[in-house]
Amino acid sequence: MNRQIRQLAAGFMALYISLFVALNYWQVERQEDLNSRVDNTRQILREFNQPRGPIITADGMVVADSVAAPAASEYDFQRRYPTADLFANVTGYYSISYGATQLEKSHSDVLVGATGRQRVLGLGELVGGQGDNSGTVRLTMRSDLQQVAKDALGEREGSVVVIEIETGAVAALWSYPSYDPNPISALDFESAGDVLTFLQESPGDPLLANAYQQRYMPGSTFKVLTTGIALEAGRINTRTKFPTEVEWVPPQTDNPIANFESTPCGGDLPEVFARSCNIPFARTAVDLGPAAMVSGVQEWGIGEEIPIDLPRPVASTFGSSDNLDQALALLAMRGFGGNEVQMVPLHMAMVAATVANGGEMMKPYVVDASIDHSGRVLERTEPEVWKRPISPENALILNSLMQGVATRGTASCCIALAGGIPVAAKTGTAQLNDTGEPERSHAWIVAFAPANEPRYAVAVMLKGTNAEISSSTGGRLAGPIAKTVLDAAMAIPA
């Protein structure tokens, strides 16, 4: 009998240990993974009938709030997005049926008042019977500038990013296509599911914030980085001269590299930068060599996820570096933004801002502050340097080179700002088609202003999915968008 009791006790102990291990695995080790799942609605079910605070812009526009649910509903509140698609890629959605995304997910504790500080600060109000401990998330973004970016891009697939140069604060972050979060946040499970399925199957990935969650071939905008790396290495300066050529055959290949539209191009560095010749930057990349180019682009943050305070950012890429010393022709192409180079639009805005900011690349952020129900600031984002890829002296050289692009180069057609405000820019046209195929391209421009006292940097990317984009250039197509947005930004009081 004693033996049977001991065996039974041992069995219960084994079951207890198994249960303890399982609970710890799911509640501790897997807690972050489970909570981050978009389709995990358990937390939302616990929170849905609690007051939930608003998300507001820097200029006071409410972009997400909660309103009373219909009288027949079993719930007390329903989430609402007054600006529809305008801020959807930042706010995300908050759905009883399908979970939460973007700031609605990452800042949910603040919005419902569940942070430790809110609980402590709100004890008096809760005891007093008010029962609302919700908080507010205030953005760095402006609704007026976001609307200008949306209108300027129109129904062309692409992205527009505007950041404050000195701080890294994001002032506008727009991508088309976007989506309206209101139908997904509706209390009707079936209709919300239909809308979500439609969006998931739609071309252009409208549920993604393409401005920071996608990457694209940058074309000649990448020459800013190649030039910066070569300046830092002491391999070129403003007096460096490049031969006038139509094509050039890099080492280890018989296939020549040509300038845009096979035009002859050459001269000193300011000239080839303003005209955006391909061959000088291909030569420069090969002259630097694989090791210097790879380490150089890493100094600019390529290969690392962009450190923005929004979920699931992606990283820009220089492409595979394996055996690159045996593929110098590919290295040459990457020197002017070709081959496997892909850049995130937000990252390209950060590149322009780095030049404007004396060589310091700031961490981008969209949340200015979180605020409790009584208006007290819980947390405020402090600007922080992420990278220092170039010296202040070389940043000044690049600033001057980019001003040359705006005044007498590939952006001179379309970037002149109202009131004669000086501007610096770099255009790019990334050709996606092989020889003999229908022409496809991405059109880019990065710019900042005022060039002498920089405040805002912008990146515009248009995806080459139609004839207009494929037959044009970054300066002619993306340039007017950048001008419109920068004109609006310059009108914002300093």
Buried (B, 14 or more C-beta within 10 A) or exposed (E): EEEEEEEEEEEEEEEEEEEEEEEEEEEEEEEEEEEEEBEBBEBBEEBBEBBBBBBBBBEEBBBBBBEEBEEEEEEEBBBBBBBBBBBBBBBBBBBBBBBBBBBBBBBBBBBBBBBEBBEEBBEEBEEEEEEEBBBBBBBBBBBBBBBBBBEBBEEBBBBBBBBBBBBBBBBBBBBBBBBBBBBBBBBEEEEBBEBBEEBEEEEBBBBBBBBBBBBBBBBBBBBBBBBBBBBBBEBBEEEBEBEBBEEBEBEBEEEBBBBBEEEEBBBBBBBBBBBBBBBBBBBBBBBBBBEBBBEBBBBBBBEBEBBBBBBEBBBBBBBEBEEBEEBBBBBBBBBBBBBEBBBBBBBBBBBBBBBBBBBBBBBBBBBBBBBBBEEEEBEEBEEEEBBBBBBEEBBBBBBBBBBBBBBEBBBBEBBBBEEEBBBBBBBBBBBBEEEEEEEBBBBBBBBBBBBEEBBBBBBBBBBBBEEEBBEBBBBBBBBBBBBBBBBBBBEBEE
